[in-house]
Amino acid sequence: MSRKFNLFSRRDMLKISAGAGAGLALGNWSVFAQNSQSSGLIQRAIPSSGERLPLVGIGTARRYNVGTSAEERAPLKEVLKRLPELGGKLIDTAPSYGTAETVVGDLVRDIGNRDRLFIATKVRKQDLADAKKEIEQSFEILHTDKIDLIQVHNLVGLDDVLPVLREMKAAGRIRYVGVSTSSGRQYADFIKMMEIEDLDFIQVNYSMTSRTAAERILPLARDRGMAVLVNLPYSRGRVFQRAGDRAIPDWAADYADTWGQFFLKYILANPAVTCVIPGTAKIKYLEDNLGAARGPMPDAAIQKRMEQFYDALPS
Ligand SMILES: NC(=O)c1ccc[n+]([C@@H]2O[C@H](COP(=O)([O-])OP(=O)(O)OC[C@H]3O[C@@H](n4cnc5c(N)ncnc54)[C@H](OP(=O)(O)O)[C@@H]3O)[C@@H](O)[C@H]2O)c1
């Protein structure tokens, strides 16, 4: 039987058997089962404020770049509606993701759940006047007077834009300031930037196929008190191709029921990571991905074992 979307995971069954004395003795199976499924997601604190975020959010690049028809937007609307209902919170978007920021803004307004979400967007303009314009447009497009996090996208315009973001934070228009990258070619500059700038957040690519961030960037974020969003956690889906249709190994079953959870927990095993943002445009992926914010997290030894298992798979 496919492991993918079982009603009860092995981890749920362990929780259920632990509480079976209470739940089943009362003949209260359905309530017990429901509680076990809707149990809260694990959260980690943003170091600069102590505010806690669920370990898994969603990314909107590519798949949210759709038109205006209700048909195209319907599955995305379902995801954005269910995200906070399932205990999730963070949405990462950007003006440069085609229509994605507009789609997020429109759908969140239509659903009416803005106050249950943490919306992170970006600014990517070299010229300061253009950057300011892009930021103001984000407020309009997202139909909000407060944006939770704005990140300087891929270091573009960093020196000019960061002071503007800090002023906006001081004025209460944005809550947090960050900088993103998703390319190893930028890491040297990114590290230099992290050493001197005070930031609430960094965003960086880190996955089973891109492990370099764990060497310097993640430890530095911890030392410098910066929250970390992890982008490209599935290397745009490449990790699933390598896993193929084989089952996850038995020894990993205490941590993950699916390959998605295996790959996300591999990342979350690193305590510097605050939240992973897998590209999530389907409800079945949302449910699967949020499952990685439940149950035990791998320690360093299990994380190493995950790497060894993956590396031994035929490529
Ligand atoms: N420099 C930057 O700031 C930067 C750069 C890149 C990305 N980002 C952010 O990071 C986010 C994540 O990156 P990404 O979306 O490009 O790539 P990703 O998260 O590494 O991979 C997304 C792919 O994984 C698949 N997927 C998602 N959940 C799955 C599951 N549970 N089981 C099986 N397949 C699953 C999706 O399939 P489908 O195609 O079928 O939906 C999609 O193709 C972006 O959306 C964006 O918000 C930021």
The ligand as an SDF file (V2000), in Angstrom:
LIG
                    3D

 48 52  0  0  0  0  0  0  0  0999 V2000
   16.0110   33.7680   -4.0410 N   0  0  0  0  0  0  0  0  0  0  0  0
   14.8420   33.5820   -3.4500 C   0  0  0  0  0  0  0  0  0  0  0  0
   14.4190   34.3890   -2.6250 O   0  0  0  0  0  0  0  0  0  0  0  0
   14.0440   32.3460   -3.7830 C   0  0  0  0  0  0  0  0  0  0  0  0
   14.4690   31.5060   -4.8330 C   0  0  0  0  0  0  0  0  0  0  0  0
   13.7330   30.3660   -5.1140 C   0  0  0  0  0  0  0  0  0  0  0  0
   12.5890   30.0660   -4.3720 C   0  0  0  0  0  0  0  0  0  0  0  0
   12.1720   30.9130   -3.3720 N   0  0  0  0  0  0  0  0  0  0  0  0
   10.9660   30.6020   -2.5720 C   0  0  0  0  0  0  0  0  0  0  0  0
   11.0540   29.2400   -2.1630 O   0  0  0  0  0  0  0  0  0  0  0  0
    9.8650   28.5520   -2.5270 C   0  0  0  0  0  0  0  0  0  0  0  0
   10.1360   27.0910   -2.7890 C   0  0  0  0  0  0  0  0  0  0  0  0
   10.8490   26.8910   -3.9790 O   0  0  0  0  0  0  0  0  0  0  0  0
   10.1960   26.2180   -5.2770 P   0  0  0  0  0  0  0  0  0  0  0  0
    8.7210   26.2850   -5.1350 O   0  0  0  0  0  0  0  0  0  0  0  0
   10.7790   26.8470   -6.4740 O   0  0  0  0  0  0  0  0  0  0  0  0
   10.7600   24.7370   -5.2270 O   0  0  0  0  0  0  0  0  0  0  0  0
   10.6350   23.5250   -4.1540 P   0  0  0  0  0  0  0  0  0  0  0  0
    9.8540   23.9400   -2.9950 O   0  0  0  0  0  0  0  0  0  0  0  0
   12.0100   23.0090   -3.9480 O   0  0  0  0  0  0  0  0  0  0  0  0
    9.8660   22.4270   -4.9960 O   0  0  0  0  0  0  0  0  0  0  0  0
    8.5440   22.6330   -5.4120 C   0  0  0  0  0  0  0  0  0  0  0  0
    8.1190   21.3850   -6.1970 C   0  0  0  0  0  0  0  0  0  0  0  0
    7.8910   20.3070   -5.3080 O   0  0  0  0  0  0  0  0  0  0  0  0
    6.6610   19.6950   -5.5990 C   0  0  0  0  0  0  0  0  0  0  0  0
    6.0330   19.3590   -4.3040 N   0  0  0  0  0  0  0  0  0  0  0  0
    5.6630   20.2040   -3.3070 C   0  0  0  0  0  0  0  0  0  0  0  0
    5.2140   19.4990   -2.2440 N   0  0  0  0  0  0  0  0  0  0  0  0
    5.2870   18.1770   -2.5900 C   0  0  0  0  0  0  0  0  0  0  0  0
    4.9830   16.9620   -1.9170 C   0  0  0  0  0  0  0  0  0  0  0  0
    4.5270   16.9680   -0.6530 N   0  0  0  0  0  0  0  0  0  0  0  0
    5.1800   15.7820   -2.5640 N   0  0  0  0  0  0  0  0  0  0  0  0
    5.6540   15.7660   -3.8260 C   0  0  0  0  0  0  0  0  0  0  0  0
    5.9840   16.8870   -4.5190 N   0  0  0  0  0  0  0  0  0  0  0  0
    5.8130   18.0810   -3.8940 C   0  0  0  0  0  0  0  0  0  0  0  0
    5.8360   20.6870   -6.3970 C   0  0  0  0  0  0  0  0  0  0  0  0
    5.1450   19.9480   -7.3660 O   0  0  0  0  0  0  0  0  0  0  0  0
    4.0940   20.5540   -8.4210 P   0  0  0  0  0  0  0  0  0  0  0  0
    4.9260   21.1700   -9.4700 O   0  0  0  0  0  0  0  0  0  0  0  0
    3.3510   19.3430   -8.8780 O   0  0  0  0  0  0  0  0  0  0  0  0
    3.2240   21.5480   -7.6820 O   0  0  0  0  0  0  0  0  0  0  0  0
    6.8720   21.6100   -6.9920 C   0  0  0  0  0  0  0  0  0  0  0  0
    7.1940   21.2300   -8.3080 O   0  0  0  0  0  0  0  0  0  0  0  0
    9.3760   29.3230   -3.7530 C   0  0  0  0  0  0  0  0  0  0  0  0
    8.0310   29.0130   -4.0470 O   0  0  0  0  0  0  0  0  0  0  0  0
    9.6500   30.7310   -3.3250 C   0  0  0  0  0  0  0  0  0  0  0  0
    8.6250   31.2110   -2.4820 O   0  0  0  0  0  0  0  0  0  0  0  0
   12.9020   32.0380   -3.0590 C   0  0  0  0  0  0  0  0  0  0  0  0
  1  2  1  0
  2  3  2  0
  2  4  1  0
  4  5  1  0
  4 48  2  0
  5  6  2  0
  6  7  1  0
  7  8  2  0
  8  9  1  0
  8 48  1  0
  9 10  1  0
  9 46  1  0
 10 11  1  0
 11 12  1  0
 11 44  1  0
 12 13  1  0
 13 14  1  0
 14 15  2  0
 14 16  1  0
 14 17  1  0
 17 18  1  0
 18 19  2  0
 18 20  1  0
 18 21  1  0
 21 22  1  0
 22 23  1  0
 23 24  1  0
 23 42  1  0
 24 25  1  0
 25 26  1  0
 25 36  1  0
 26 27  1  0
 26 35  1  0
 27 28  2  0
 28 29  1  0
 29 30  1  0
 29 35  2  0
 30 31  1  0
 30 32  2  0
 32 33  1  0
 33 34  2  0
 34 35  1  0
 36 37  1  0
 36 42  1  0
 37 38  1  0
 38 39  2  0
 38 40  1  0
 38 41  1  0
 42 43  1  0
 44 45  1  0
 44 46  1  0
 46 47  1  0
M  CHG  2   8   1  16  -1
M  END
$$$$
